[in-house]
Amino acid sequence: MNEVLNYLIENPVFFIATNDGDQPHVRPFGAVSEFEGKLYICTNNKKEVFAQIKNNPKVEISVMGKNGDWLRVVAKAIPDDRDSAREAMLAANPGLNSLYKIGDGIFEVLYLEDATATFAAFGSTPKVITF
C-alpha cells in the first residue's frame, strides 16, 4: 500500500471513476493519505461523486507518472465517519484546510478496501499489489 500512496503523492493529480447507473464518470482528485494502515481519499458530501460512491462503492483510480508509466487501482471506497481519519487527511494535505474543517458537515474521508493496484509501463511486465 505504501508504494501506491507514494506514487499518488509523487503524481498529485489522479482520476477517480465512479458509476451513475450505466454511465461512468471520471474526475480529478489530488488528496490522499494513510491512516491506520489504509489508503484514504476525500471529497465533499454535497458532490455527485459522493452520492455515486455511496450508491456503488466500486471505484477505479488512474494516474500517469512523469516518466510515462502509470498506476490503476480498482477498489471499494468506504466512508469513514471518524474525526481522527479526517484529521489525518488534513495533516497530510494542508491545502484542504481552506476547503474543509472538522465538524463542517461536508468533509468526507473514504478508505480503499479490497484494492488491486497495477503499476505498468509500455514494454514492461505489470506489477500487481493488493491491499
Backbone atoms as SQL, in Angstrom:
CREATE TABLE atoms (id INTEGER PRIMARY KEY, chain TEXT, resi INTEGER, resn TEXT, atom TEXT, x REAL, y REAL, z REAL);
INSERT INTO atoms VALUES
  (1, 'A', 1, 'MET', 'N', 0.824, -1.197, 0.000),
  (2, 'A', 1, 'MET', 'CA', 0.000, 0.000, 0.000),
  (3, 'A', 1, 'MET', 'C', 0.859, 1.248, 0.000),
  (4, 'A', 2, 'ASN', 'N', 1.988, 1.211, 0.695),
  (5, 'A', 2, 'ASN', 'CA', 2.848, 2.385, 0.755),
  (6, 'A', 2, 'ASN', 'C', 3.379, 2.780, -0.613),
  (7, 'A', 3, 'GLU', 'N', 3.663, 1.802, -1.453),
  (8, 'A', 3, 'GLU', 'CA', 4.140, 2.104, -2.804),
  (9, 'A', 3, 'GLU', 'C', 3.063, 2.843, -3.601),
  (10, 'A', 4, 'VAL', 'N', 1.819, 2.449, -3.425),
  (11, 'A', 4, 'VAL', 'CA', 0.699, 3.125, -4.094),
  (12, 'A', 4, 'VAL', 'C', 0.548, 4.539, -3.543),
  (13, 'A', 5, 'LEU', 'N', 0.567, 4.690, -2.234),
  (14, 'A', 5, 'LEU', 'CA', 0.461, 6.005, -1.602),
  (15, 'A', 5, 'LEU', 'C', 1.559, 6.932, -2.110),
  (16, 'A', 6, 'ASN', 'N', 2.793, 6.464, -2.112),
  (17, 'A', 6, 'ASN', 'CA', 3.905, 7.295, -2.561),
  (18, 'A', 6, 'ASN', 'C', 3.768, 7.688, -4.023),
  (19, 'A', 7, 'TYR', 'N', 3.303, 6.779, -4.855),
  (20, 'A', 7, 'TYR', 'CA', 3.115, 7.086, -6.275),
  (21, 'A', 7, 'TYR', 'C', 2.057, 8.178, -6.452),
  (22, 'A', 8, 'LEU', 'N', 0.969, 8.087, -5.692),
  (23, 'A', 8, 'LEU', 'CA', -0.083, 9.101, -5.776),
  (24, 'A', 8, 'LEU', 'C', 0.403, 10.453, -5.254),
  (25, 'A', 9, 'ILE', 'N', 1.233, 10.448, -4.243),
  (26, 'A', 9, 'ILE', 'CA', 1.790, 11.701, -3.730),
  (27, 'A', 9, 'ILE', 'C', 2.744, 12.313, -4.754),
  (28, 'A', 10, 'GLU', 'N', 3.568, 11.488, -5.373),
  (29, 'A', 10, 'GLU', 'CA', 4.533, 11.970, -6.371),
  (30, 'A', 10, 'GLU', 'C', 3.853, 12.458, -7.651),
  (31, 'A', 11, 'ASN', 'N', 2.672, 11.959, -7.930),
  (32, 'A', 11, 'ASN', 'CA', 1.905, 12.338, -9.120),
  (33, 'A', 11, 'ASN', 'C', 0.553, 12.835, -8.630),
  (34, 'A', 12, 'PRO', 'N', 0.497, 14.093, -8.183),
  (35, 'A', 12, 'PRO', 'CA', -0.594, 14.562, -7.333),
  (36, 'A', 12, 'PRO', 'C', -1.965, 14.750, -7.977),
  (37, 'A', 13, 'VAL', 'N', -2.073, 14.619, -9.284),
  (38, 'A', 13, 'VAL', 'CA', -3.411, 14.671, -9.880),
  (39, 'A', 13, 'VAL', 'C', -3.729, 13.277, -10.398),
  (40, 'A', 14, 'PHE', 'N', -4.716, 12.653, -9.782),
  (41, 'A', 14, 'PHE', 'CA', -5.151, 11.332, -10.213),
  (42, 'A', 14, 'PHE', 'C', -6.648, 11.402, -10.497),
  (43, 'A', 15, 'PHE', 'N', -7.129, 10.442, -11.243),
  (44, 'A', 15, 'PHE', 'CA', -8.524, 10.455, -11.671),
  (45, 'A', 15, 'PHE', 'C', -9.260, 9.277, -11.053),
  (46, 'A', 16, 'ILE', 'N', -10.472, 9.559, -10.575),
  (47, 'A', 16, 'ILE', 'CA', -11.310, 8.525, -9.975),
  (48, 'A', 16, 'ILE', 'C', -12.554, 8.348, -10.838),
  (49, 'A', 17, 'ALA', 'N', -12.825, 7.104, -11.187),
  (50, 'A', 17, 'ALA', 'CA', -14.018, 6.769, -11.963),
  (51, 'A', 17, 'ALA', 'C', -15.063, 6.164, -11.040),
  (52, 'A', 18, 'THR', 'N', -16.301, 6.635, -11.194),
  (53, 'A', 18, 'THR', 'CA', -17.459, 6.102, -10.478),
  (54, 'A', 18, 'THR', 'C', -18.526, 5.776, -11.504),
  (55, 'A', 19, 'ASN', 'N', -19.633, 5.212, -11.035),
  (56, 'A', 19, 'ASN', 'CA', -20.758, 4.921, -11.915),
  (57, 'A', 19, 'ASN', 'C', -22.012, 5.589, -11.398),
  (58, 'A', 20, 'ASP', 'N', -22.821, 6.044, -12.332),
  (59, 'A', 20, 'ASP', 'CA', -24.155, 6.559, -12.033),
  (60, 'A', 20, 'ASP', 'C', -25.100, 5.779, -12.939),
  (61, 'A', 21, 'GLY', 'N', -25.645, 4.688, -12.405),
  (62, 'A', 21, 'GLY', 'CA', -26.419, 3.781, -13.260),
  (63, 'A', 21, 'GLY', 'C', -25.472, 3.099, -14.229),
  (64, 'A', 22, 'ASP', 'N', -25.717, 3.284, -15.524),
  (65, 'A', 22, 'ASP', 'CA', -24.846, 2.676, -16.526),
  (66, 'A', 22, 'ASP', 'C', -23.864, 3.683, -17.122),
  (67, 'A', 23, 'GLN', 'N', -23.773, 4.862, -16.528),
  (68, 'A', 23, 'GLN', 'CA', -22.887, 5.907, -17.048),
  (69, 'A', 23, 'GLN', 'C', -21.674, 6.096, -16.142),
  (70, 'A', 24, 'PRO', 'N', -20.458, 5.863, -16.666),
  (71, 'A', 24, 'PRO', 'CA', -19.274, 6.140, -15.856),
  (72, 'A', 24, 'PRO', 'C', -19.002, 7.644, -15.794),
  (73, 'A', 25, 'HIS', 'N', -18.365, 8.067, -14.697),
  (74, 'A', 25, 'HIS', 'CA', -17.953, 9.463, -14.519),
  (75, 'A', 25, 'HIS', 'C', -16.521, 9.459, -13.999),
  (76, 'A', 26, 'VAL', 'N', -15.690, 10.315, -14.559),
  (77, 'A', 26, 'VAL', 'CA', -14.288, 10.413, -14.169),
  (78, 'A', 26, 'VAL', 'C', -14.002, 11.846, -13.764),
  (79, 'A', 27, 'ARG', 'N', -13.276, 12.018, -12.647),
  (80, 'A', 27, 'ARG', 'CA', -12.945, 13.363, -12.183),
  (81, 'A', 27, 'ARG', 'C', -11.574, 13.378, -11.526),
  (82, 'A', 28, 'PRO', 'N', -10.929, 14.539, -11.575),
  (83, 'A', 28, 'PRO', 'CA', -9.614, 14.642, -10.946),
  (84, 'A', 28, 'PRO', 'C', -9.716, 14.787, -9.430),
  (85, 'A', 29, 'PHE', 'N', -8.793, 14.162, -8.740),
  (86, 'A', 29, 'PHE', 'CA', -8.622, 14.271, -7.296),
  (87, 'A', 29, 'PHE', 'C', -7.154, 14.601, -7.035),
  (88, 'A', 30, 'GLY', 'N', -6.856, 15.017, -5.845),
  (89, 'A', 30, 'GLY', 'CA', -5.471, 15.340, -5.551),
  (90, 'A', 30, 'GLY', 'C', -5.052, 15.079, -4.118),
  (91, 'A', 31, 'ALA', 'N', -5.968, 14.709, -3.253),
  (92, 'A', 31, 'ALA', 'CA', -5.630, 14.498, -1.843),
  (93, 'A', 31, 'ALA', 'C', -5.697, 13.021, -1.512),
  (94, 'A', 32, 'VAL', 'N', -4.657, 12.566, -0.846),
  (95, 'A', 32, 'VAL', 'CA', -4.570, 11.168, -0.442),
  (96, 'A', 32, 'VAL', 'C', -3.804, 11.127, 0.880),
  (97, 'A', 33, 'SER', 'N', -4.113, 10.146, 1.701),
  (98, 'A', 33, 'SER', 'CA', -3.378, 9.983, 2.958),
  (99, 'A', 33, 'SER', 'C', -3.432, 8.531, 3.404),
  (100, 'A', 34, 'GLU', 'N', -2.591, 8.244, 4.397),
  (101, 'A', 34, 'GLU', 'CA', -2.607, 6.944, 5.044),
  (102, 'A', 34, 'GLU', 'C', -3.089, 7.160, 6.466),
  (103, 'A', 35, 'PHE', 'N', -3.953, 6.269, 6.929),
  (104, 'A', 35, 'PHE', 'CA', -4.417, 6.312, 8.308),
  (105, 'A', 35, 'PHE', 'C', -4.699, 4.891, 8.749),
  (106, 'A', 36, 'GLU', 'N', -4.106, 4.501, 9.848),
  (107, 'A', 36, 'GLU', 'CA', -4.278, 3.158, 10.412),
  (108, 'A', 36, 'GLU', 'C', -4.045, 2.059, 9.375),
  (109, 'A', 37, 'GLY', 'N', -3.042, 2.264, 8.513),
  (110, 'A', 37, 'GLY', 'CA', -2.676, 1.261, 7.528),
  (111, 'A', 37, 'GLY', 'C', -3.579, 1.188, 6.311),
  (112, 'A', 38, 'LYS', 'N', -4.448, 2.193, 6.138),
  (113, 'A', 38, 'LYS', 'CA', -5.349, 2.209, 4.986),
  (114, 'A', 38, 'LYS', 'C', -5.100, 3.461, 4.157),
  (115, 'A', 39, 'LEU', 'N', -5.352, 3.354, 2.871),
  (116, 'A', 39, 'LEU', 'CA', -5.228, 4.469, 1.945),
  (117, 'A', 39, 'LEU', 'C', -6.556, 5.209, 1.873),
  (118, 'A', 40, 'TYR', 'N', -6.507, 6.529, 2.074),
  (119, 'A', 40, 'TYR', 'CA', -7.713, 7.358, 2.117),
  (120, 'A', 40, 'TYR', 'C', -7.726, 8.398, 1.007),
  (121, 'A', 41, 'ILE', 'N', -8.932, 8.717, 0.544),
  (122, 'A', 41, 'ILE', 'CA', -9.212, 9.848, -0.325),
  (123, 'A', 41, 'ILE', 'C', -10.268, 10.688, 0.384),
  (124, 'A', 42, 'CYS', 'N', -10.600, 11.839, -0.160),
  (125, 'A', 42, 'CYS', 'CA', -11.637, 12.652, 0.466),
  (126, 'A', 42, 'CYS', 'C', -12.446, 13.400, -0.581),
  (127, 'A', 43, 'THR', 'N', -13.624, 13.846, -0.166),
  (128, 'A', 43, 'THR', 'CA', -14.491, 14.641, -1.027),
  (129, 'A', 43, 'THR', 'C', -15.509, 15.384, -0.178),
  (130, 'A', 44, 'ASN', 'N', -16.347, 16.120, -0.843),
  (131, 'A', 44, 'ASN', 'CA', -17.437, 16.886, -0.242),
  (132, 'A', 44, 'ASN', 'C', -18.713, 16.055, -0.393),
  (133, 'A', 45, 'ASN', 'N', -19.468, 15.875, 0.679),
  (134, 'A', 45, 'ASN', 'CA', -20.659, 15.029, 0.593),
  (135, 'A', 45, 'ASN', 'C', -21.820, 15.667, -0.156),
  (136, 'A', 46, 'LYS', 'N', -21.654, 16.893, -0.621),
  (137, 'A', 46, 'LYS', 'CA', -22.678, 17.543, -1.449),
  (138, 'A', 46, 'LYS', 'C', -22.449, 17.283, -2.935),
  (139, 'A', 47, 'LYS', 'N', -21.305, 16.699, -3.267),
  (140, 'A', 47, 'LYS', 'CA', -20.963, 16.437, -4.665),
  (141, 'A', 47, 'LYS', 'C', -21.583, 15.122, -5.141),
  (142, 'A', 48, 'GLU', 'N', -21.839, 15.061, -6.440),
  (143, 'A', 48, 'GLU', 'CA', -22.397, 13.847, -7.045),
  (144, 'A', 48, 'GLU', 'C', -21.481, 12.649, -6.849),
  (145, 'A', 49, 'VAL', 'N', -20.167, 12.871, -6.845),
  (146, 'A', 49, 'VAL', 'CA', -19.238, 11.763, -6.690),
  (147, 'A', 49, 'VAL', 'C', -19.493, 11.018, -5.382),
  (148, 'A', 50, 'PHE', 'N', -19.796, 11.735, -4.315),
  (149, 'A', 50, 'PHE', 'CA', -20.050, 11.077, -3.030),
  (150, 'A', 50, 'PHE', 'C', -21.339, 10.259, -3.092),
  (151, 'A', 51, 'ALA', 'N', -22.373, 10.806, -3.697),
  (152, 'A', 51, 'ALA', 'CA', -23.631, 10.063, -3.840),
  (153, 'A', 51, 'ALA', 'C', -23.423, 8.813, -4.682),
  (154, 'A', 52, 'GLN', 'N', -22.628, 8.923, -5.738),
  (155, 'A', 52, 'GLN', 'CA', -22.371, 7.770, -6.594),
  (156, 'A', 52, 'GLN', 'C', -21.603, 6.693, -5.841),
  (157, 'A', 53, 'ILE', 'N', -20.614, 7.100, -5.036),
  (158, 'A', 53, 'ILE', 'CA', -19.843, 6.128, -4.261),
  (159, 'A', 53, 'ILE', 'C', -20.717, 5.471, -3.199),
  (160, 'A', 54, 'LYS', 'N', -21.582, 6.229, -2.557),
  (161, 'A', 54, 'LYS', 'CA', -22.473, 5.629, -1.554),
  (162, 'A', 54, 'LYS', 'C', -23.410, 4.614, -2.201),
  (163, 'A', 55, 'ASN', 'N', -23.848, 4.900, -3.415),
  (164, 'A', 55, 'ASN', 'CA', -24.746, 4.002, -4.140),
  (165, 'A', 55, 'ASN', 'C', -24.012, 2.770, -4.665),
  (166, 'A', 56, 'ASN', 'N', -22.775, 2.964, -5.110),
  (167, 'A', 56, 'ASN', 'CA', -21.960, 1.874, -5.636),
  (168, 'A', 56, 'ASN', 'C', -20.512, 2.183, -5.267),
  (169, 'A', 57, 'PRO', 'N', -19.968, 1.532, -4.233),
  (170, 'A', 57, 'PRO', 'CA', -18.637, 1.887, -3.741),
  (171, 'A', 57, 'PRO', 'C', -17.479, 1.493, -4.648),
  (172, 'A', 58, 'LYS', 'N', -17.738, 0.793, -5.740),
  (173, 'A', 58, 'LYS', 'CA', -16.656, 0.379, -6.630),
  (174, 'A', 58, 'LYS', 'C', -16.127, 1.589, -7.400),
  (175, 'A', 59, 'VAL', 'N', -14.810, 1.797, -7.284),
  (176, 'A', 59, 'VAL', 'CA', -14.154, 2.909, -7.967),
  (177, 'A', 59, 'VAL', 'C', -12.906, 2.390, -8.668),
  (178, 'A', 60, 'GLU', 'N', -12.426, 3.183, -9.608),
  (179, 'A', 60, 'GLU', 'CA', -11.118, 2.946, -10.207),
  (180, 'A', 60, 'GLU', 'C', -10.364, 4.259, -10.188),
  (181, 'A', 61, 'ILE', 'N', -9.093, 4.153, -9.856),
  (182, 'A', 61, 'ILE', 'CA', -8.200, 5.308, -9.845),
  (183, 'A', 61, 'ILE', 'C', -7.173, 5.087, -10.944),
  (184, 'A', 62, 'SER', 'N', -6.863, 6.149, -11.659),
  (185, 'A', 62, 'SER', 'CA', -5.853, 6.087, -12.707),
  (186, 'A', 62, 'SER', 'C', -4.978, 7.324, -12.630),
  (187, 'A', 63, 'VAL', 'N', -3.684, 7.115, -12.794),
  (188, 'A', 63, 'VAL', 'CA', -2.736, 8.235, -12.802),
  (189, 'A', 63, 'VAL', 'C', -1.542, 7.859, -13.672),
  (190, 'A', 64, 'MET', 'N', -1.069, 8.829, -14.444),
  (191, 'A', 64, 'MET', 'CA', 0.126, 8.620, -15.251),
  (192, 'A', 64, 'MET', 'C', 1.289, 9.323, -14.582),
  (193, 'A', 65, 'GLY', 'N', 2.406, 8.620, -14.489),
  (194, 'A', 65, 'GLY', 'CA', 3.603, 9.165, -13.871),
  (195, 'A', 65, 'GLY', 'C', 4.370, 10.074, -14.814),
  (196, 'A', 66, 'LYS', 'N', 5.323, 10.767, -14.246),
  (197, 'A', 66, 'LYS', 'CA', 6.138, 11.728, -15.000),
  (198, 'A', 66, 'LYS', 'C', 6.994, 11.053, -16.063),
  (199, 'A', 67, 'ASN', 'N', 7.285, 9.763, -15.884),
  (200, 'A', 67, 'ASN', 'CA', 8.140, 9.034, -16.817),
  (201, 'A', 67, 'ASN', 'C', 7.351, 8.219, -17.834),
  (202, 'A', 68, 'GLY', 'N', 6.032, 8.413, -17.884),
  (203, 'A', 68, 'GLY', 'CA', 5.210, 7.688, -18.843),
  (204, 'A', 68, 'GLY', 'C', 4.691, 6.360, -18.330),
  (205, 'A', 69, 'ASP', 'N', 5.020, 6.008, -17.102),
  (206, 'A', 69, 'ASP', 'CA', 4.441, 4.811, -16.501),
  (207, 'A', 69, 'ASP', 'C', 3.091, 5.198, -15.912),
  (208, 'A', 70, 'TRP', 'N', 2.341, 4.238, -15.416),
  (209, 'A', 70, 'TRP', 'CA', 1.034, 4.562, -14.852),
  (210, 'A', 70, 'TRP', 'C', 0.630, 3.569, -13.776),
  (211, 'A', 71, 'LEU', 'N', -0.403, 3.983, -13.059),
  (212, 'A', 71, 'LEU', 'CA', -0.965, 3.177, -11.975),
  (213, 'A', 71, 'LEU', 'C', -2.470, 3.152, -12.141),
  (214, 'A', 72, 'ARG', 'N', -3.042, 1.967, -11.981),
  (215, 'A', 72, 'ARG', 'CA', -4.501, 1.815, -11.899),
  (216, 'A', 72, 'ARG', 'C', -4.810, 1.085, -10.609),
  (217, 'A', 73, 'VAL', 'N', -5.834, 1.562, -9.915),
  (218, 'A', 73, 'VAL', 'CA', -6.274, 0.927, -8.670),
  (219, 'A', 73, 'VAL', 'C', -7.769, 0.652, -8.780),
  (220, 'A', 74, 'VAL', 'N', -8.139, -0.587, -8.551),
  (221, 'A', 74, 'VAL', 'CA', -9.540, -0.996, -8.504),
  (222, 'A', 74, 'VAL', 'C', -9.844, -1.288, -7.040),
  (223, 'A', 75, 'ALA', 'N', -10.895, -0.677, -6.500),
  (224, 'A', 75, 'ALA', 'CA', -11.179, -0.839, -5.070),
  (225, 'A', 75, 'ALA', 'C', -12.626, -0.469, -4.760),
  (226, 'A', 76, 'LYS', 'N', -12.972, -0.654, -3.507),
  (227, 'A', 76, 'LYS', 'CA', -14.208, -0.108, -2.954),
  (228, 'A', 76, 'LYS', 'C', -13.814, 1.074, -2.078),
  (229, 'A', 77, 'ALA', 'N', -14.534, 2.184, -2.199),
  (230, 'A', 77, 'ALA', 'CA', -14.292, 3.365, -1.373),
  (231, 'A', 77, 'ALA', 'C', -15.333, 3.375, -0.261),
  (232, 'A', 78, 'ILE', 'N', -14.865, 3.252, 0.971),
  (233, 'A', 78, 'ILE', 'CA', -15.741, 3.100, 2.128),
  (234, 'A', 78, 'ILE', 'C', -15.668, 4.353, 3.006),
  (235, 'A', 79, 'PRO', 'N', -16.790, 5.046, 3.206),
  (236, 'A', 79, 'PRO', 'CA', -16.771, 6.239, 4.071),
  (237, 'A', 79, 'PRO', 'C', -16.351, 5.891, 5.503),
  (238, 'A', 80, 'ASP', 'N', -15.584, 6.781, 6.093),
  (239, 'A', 80, 'ASP', 'CA', -15.143, 6.648, 7.483),
  (240, 'A', 80, 'ASP', 'C', -15.573, 7.923, 8.202),
  (241, 'A', 81, 'ASP', 'N', -16.478, 7.805, 9.132),
  (242, 'A', 81, 'ASP', 'CA', -17.072, 8.975, 9.781),
  (243, 'A', 81, 'ASP', 'C', -16.289, 9.467, 11.002),
  (244, 'A', 82, 'ARG', 'N', -15.090, 8.952, 11.217),
  (245, 'A', 82, 'ARG', 'CA', -14.319, 9.352, 12.400),
  (246, 'A', 82, 'ARG', 'C', -13.527, 10.640, 12.146),
  (247, 'A', 83, 'ASP', 'N', -13.592, 11.532, 13.106),
  (248, 'A', 83, 'ASP', 'CA', -12.830, 12.772, 13.011),
  (249, 'A', 83, 'ASP', 'C', -11.331, 12.510, 12.987),
  (250, 'A', 84, 'SER', 'N', -10.871, 11.446, 13.610),
  (251, 'A', 84, 'SER', 'CA', -9.439, 11.131, 13.596),
  (252, 'A', 84, 'SER', 'C', -8.958, 10.844, 12.171),
  (253, 'A', 85, 'ALA', 'N', -9.789, 10.217, 11.362),
  (254, 'A', 85, 'ALA', 'CA', -9.442, 9.979, 9.953),
  (255, 'A', 85, 'ALA', 'C', -9.425, 11.294, 9.187),
  (256, 'A', 86, 'ARG', 'N', -10.372, 12.170, 9.483),
  (257, 'A', 86, 'ARG', 'CA', -10.394, 13.495, 8.846),
  (258, 'A', 86, 'ARG', 'C', -9.149, 14.297, 9.230),
  (259, 'A', 87, 'GLU', 'N', -8.784, 14.239, 10.510),
  (260, 'A', 87, 'GLU', 'CA', -7.587, 14.952, 10.971),
  (261, 'A', 87, 'GLU', 'C', -6.338, 14.472, 10.248),
  (262, 'A', 88, 'ALA', 'N', -6.227, 13.175, 10.022),
  (263, 'A', 88, 'ALA', 'CA', -5.079, 12.626, 9.300),
  (264, 'A', 88, 'ALA', 'C', -5.041, 13.149, 7.864),
  (265, 'A', 89, 'MET', 'N', -6.197, 13.231, 7.231),
  (266, 'A', 89, 'MET', 'CA', -6.258, 13.749, 5.857),
  (267, 'A', 89, 'MET', 'C', -5.826, 15.212, 5.821),
  (268, 'A', 90, 'LEU', 'N', -6.324, 16.016, 6.752),
  (269, 'A', 90, 'LEU', 'CA', -5.954, 17.439, 6.786),
  (270, 'A', 90, 'LEU', 'C', -4.467, 17.617, 7.085),
  (271, 'A', 91, 'ALA', 'N', -3.919, 16.793, 7.957),
  (272, 'A', 91, 'ALA', 'CA', -2.498, 16.885, 8.280),
  (273, 'A', 91, 'ALA', 'C', -1.627, 16.538, 7.075),
  (274, 'A', 92, 'ALA', 'N', -2.049, 15.552, 6.293),
  (275, 'A', 92, 'ALA', 'CA', -1.278, 15.124, 5.121),
  (276, 'A', 92, 'ALA', 'C', -1.449, 16.059, 3.930),
  (277, 'A', 93, 'ASN', 'N', -2.541, 16.835, 3.932),
  (278, 'A', 93, 'ASN', 'CA', -2.872, 17.708, 2.800),
  (279, 'A', 93, 'ASN', 'C', -3.286, 19.081, 3.324),
  (280, 'A', 94, 'PRO', 'N', -2.339, 19.899, 3.768),
  (281, 'A', 94, 'PRO', 'CA', -2.670, 21.182, 4.394),
  (282, 'A', 94, 'PRO', 'C', -3.512, 22.104, 3.522),
  (283, 'A', 95, 'GLY', 'N', -3.428, 21.971, 2.217),
  (284, 'A', 95, 'GLY', 'CA', -4.235, 22.795, 1.325),
  (285, 'A', 95, 'GLY', 'C', -5.726, 22.578, 1.499),
  (286, 'A', 96, 'LEU', 'N', -6.105, 21.442, 2.044),
  (287, 'A', 96, 'LEU', 'CA', -7.525, 21.160, 2.269),
  (288, 'A', 96, 'LEU', 'C', -8.127, 22.031, 3.366),
  (289, 'A', 97, 'ASN', 'N', -7.279, 22.605, 4.215),
  (290, 'A', 97, 'ASN', 'CA', -7.787, 23.416, 5.315),
  (291, 'A', 97, 'ASN', 'C', -8.575, 24.630, 4.842),
  (292, 'A', 98, 'SER', 'N', -8.372, 25.049, 3.604),
  (293, 'A', 98, 'SER', 'CA', -9.161, 26.167, 3.075),
  (294, 'A', 98, 'SER', 'C', -10.531, 25.699, 2.575),
  (295, 'A', 99, 'LEU', 'N', -10.709, 24.383, 2.447),
  (296, 'A', 99, 'LEU', 'CA', -11.973, 23.824, 1.959),
  (297, 'A', 99, 'LEU', 'C', -12.802, 23.161, 3.054),
  (298, 'A', 100, 'TYR', 'N', -12.117, 22.508, 3.989),
  (299, 'A', 100, 'TYR', 'CA', -12.802, 21.672, 4.964),
  (300, 'A', 100, 'TYR', 'C', -12.339, 21.963, 6.387),
  (301, 'A', 101, 'LYS', 'N', -13.226, 21.695, 7.319),
  (302, 'A', 101, 'LYS', 'CA', -12.942, 21.769, 8.747),
  (303, 'A', 101, 'LYS', 'C', -13.604, 20.567, 9.413),
  (304, 'A', 102, 'ILE', 'N', -13.024, 20.101, 10.497),
  (305, 'A', 102, 'ILE', 'CA', -13.648, 19.031, 11.273),
  (306, 'A', 102, 'ILE', 'C', -14.998, 19.552, 11.768),
  (307, 'A', 103, 'GLY', 'N', -16.041, 18.775, 11.557),
  (308, 'A', 103, 'GLY', 'CA', -17.370, 19.153, 12.012),
  (309, 'A', 103, 'GLY', 'C', -18.118, 20.096, 11.089),
  (310, 'A', 104, 'ASP', 'N', -17.608, 20.321, 9.868),
  (311, 'A', 104, 'ASP', 'CA', -18.285, 21.247, 8.953),
  (312, 'A', 104, 'ASP', 'C', -19.520, 20.644, 8.284),
  (313, 'A', 105, 'GLY', 'N', -19.708, 19.332, 8.431),
  (314, 'A', 105, 'GLY', 'CA', -20.885, 18.683, 7.860),
  (315, 'A', 105, 'GLY', 'C', -20.756, 18.291, 6.394),
  (316, 'A', 106, 'ILE', 'N', -19.639, 18.633, 5.746),
  (317, 'A', 106, 'ILE', 'CA', -19.477, 18.280, 4.325),
  (318, 'A', 106, 'ILE', 'C', -18.223, 17.464, 4.033),
  (319, 'A', 107, 'PHE', 'N', -17.250, 17.465, 4.939),
  (320, 'A', 107, 'PHE', 'CA', -15.954, 16.823, 4.724),
  (321, 'A', 107, 'PHE', 'C', -16.066, 15.326, 4.951),
  (322, 'A', 108, 'GLU', 'N', -15.838, 14.567, 3.883),
  (323, 'A', 108, 'GLU', 'CA', -15.913, 13.105, 3.943),
  (324, 'A', 108, 'GLU', 'C', -14.564, 12.498, 3.588),
  (325, 'A', 109, 'VAL', 'N', -14.163, 11.500, 4.351),
  (326, 'A', 109, 'VAL', 'CA', -12.978, 10.723, 4.022),
  (327, 'A', 109, 'VAL', 'C', -13.416, 9.285, 3.767),
  (328, 'A', 110, 'LEU', 'N', -12.753, 8.652, 2.831),
  (329, 'A', 110, 'LEU', 'CA', -13.098, 7.292, 2.439),
  (330, 'A', 110, 'LEU', 'C', -11.814, 6.487, 2.306),
  (331, 'A', 111, 'TYR', 'N', -11.826, 5.255, 2.802),
  (332, 'A', 111, 'TYR', 'CA', -10.649, 4.405, 2.644),
  (333, 'A', 111, 'TYR', 'C', -10.904, 3.381, 1.545),
  (334, 'A', 112, 'LEU', 'N', -9.814, 2.927, 0.953),
  (335, 'A', 112, 'LEU', 'CA', -9.909, 1.941, -0.117),
  (336, 'A', 112, 'LEU', 'C', -9.830, 0.548, 0.483),
  (337, 'A', 113, 'GLU', 'N', -10.776, -0.289, 0.086),
  (338, 'A', 113, 'GLU', 'CA', -10.888, -1.660, 0.582),
  (339, 'A', 113, 'GLU', 'C', -10.868, -2.610, -0.606),
  (340, 'A', 114, 'ASP', 'N', -10.340, -3.816, -0.377),
  (341, 'A', 114, 'ASP', 'CA', -10.264, -4.837, -1.437),
  (342, 'A', 114, 'ASP', 'C', -9.612, -4.264, -2.695),
  (343, 'A', 115, 'ALA', 'N', -8.488, -3.580, -2.502),
  (344, 'A', 115, 'ALA', 'CA', -7.834, -2.869, -3.599),
  (345, 'A', 115, 'ALA', 'C', -6.836, -3.748, -4.336),
  (346, 'A', 116, 'THR', 'N', -6.830, -3.583, -5.652),
  (347, 'A', 116, 'THR', 'CA', -5.814, -4.172, -6.512),
  (348, 'A', 116, 'THR', 'C', -5.186, -3.040, -7.297),
  (349, 'A', 117, 'ALA', 'N', -3.891, -2.844, -7.086),
  (350, 'A', 117, 'ALA', 'CA', -3.156, -1.783, -7.767),
  (351, 'A', 117, 'ALA', 'C', -2.240, -2.414, -8.808),
  (352, 'A', 118, 'THR', 'N', -2.241, -1.847, -10.002),
  (353, 'A', 118, 'THR', 'CA', -1.393, -2.338, -11.078),
  (354, 'A', 118, 'THR', 'C', -0.490, -1.208, -11.556),
  (355, 'A', 119, 'PHE', 'N', 0.808, -1.391, -11.391),
  (356, 'A', 119, 'PHE', 'CA', 1.805, -0.470, -11.932),
  (357, 'A', 119, 'PHE', 'C', 2.198, -1.002, -13.300),
  (358, 'A', 120, 'ALA', 'N', 2.226, -0.125, -14.297),
  (359, 'A', 120, 'ALA', 'CA', 2.525, -0.580, -15.650),
  (360, 'A', 120, 'ALA', 'C', 3.288, 0.488, -16.427),
  (361, 'A', 121, 'ALA', 'N', 3.915, 0.029, -17.490),
  (362, 'A', 121, 'ALA', 'CA', 4.606, 0.907, -18.432),
  (363, 'A', 121, 'ALA', 'C', 4.720, 0.137, -19.741),
  (364, 'A', 122, 'PHE', 'N', 4.762, 0.865, -20.848),
  (365, 'A', 122, 'PHE', 'CA', 4.900, 0.202, -22.133),
  (366, 'A', 122, 'PHE', 'C', 6.196, -0.608, -22.161),
  (367, 'A', 123, 'GLY', 'N', 6.083, -1.847, -22.601),
  (368, 'A', 123, 'GLY', 'CA', 7.256, -2.695, -22.743),
  (369, 'A', 123, 'GLY', 'C', 7.734, -3.371, -21.481),
  (370, 'A', 124, 'SER', 'N', 6.960, -3.268, -20.403),
  (371, 'A', 124, 'SER', 'CA', 7.379, -3.944, -19.172),
  (372, 'A', 124, 'SER', 'C', 6.228, -4.788, -18.627),
  (373, 'A', 125, 'THR', 'N', 6.578, -5.715, -17.757),
  (374, 'A', 125, 'THR', 'CA', 5.582, -6.572, -17.133),
  (375, 'A', 125, 'THR', 'C', 4.897, -5.811, -15.999),
  (376, 'A', 126, 'PRO', 'N', 3.563, -5.770, -15.974),
  (377, 'A', 126, 'PRO', 'CA', 2.862, -5.064, -14.890),
  (378, 'A', 126, 'PRO', 'C', 3.186, -5.666, -13.522),
  (379, 'A', 127, 'LYS', 'N', 3.185, -4.794, -12.510),
  (380, 'A', 127, 'LYS', 'CA', 3.383, -5.217, -11.134),
  (381, 'A', 127, 'LYS', 'C', 2.059, -5.014, -10.405),
  (382, 'A', 128, 'VAL', 'N', 1.553, -6.070, -9.766),
  (383, 'A', 128, 'VAL', 'CA', 0.255, -6.020, -9.098),
  (384, 'A', 128, 'VAL', 'C', 0.456, -6.121, -7.588),
  (385, 'A', 129, 'ILE', 'N', -0.236, -5.229, -6.874),
  (386, 'A', 129, 'ILE', 'CA', -0.222, -5.206, -5.407),
  (387, 'A', 129, 'ILE', 'C', -1.661, -5.217, -4.931),
  (388, 'A', 130, 'THR', 'N', -1.964, -6.019, -3.940),
  (389, 'A', 130, 'THR', 'CA', -3.297, -5.997, -3.353),
  (390, 'A', 130, 'THR', 'C', -3.196, -5.511, -1.915),
  (391, 'A', 131, 'PHE', 'N', -4.197, -4.789, -1.486),
  (392, 'A', 131, 'PHE', 'CA', -4.241, -4.322, -0.098),
  (393, 'A', 131, 'PHE', 'C', -5.674, -4.071, 0.303);
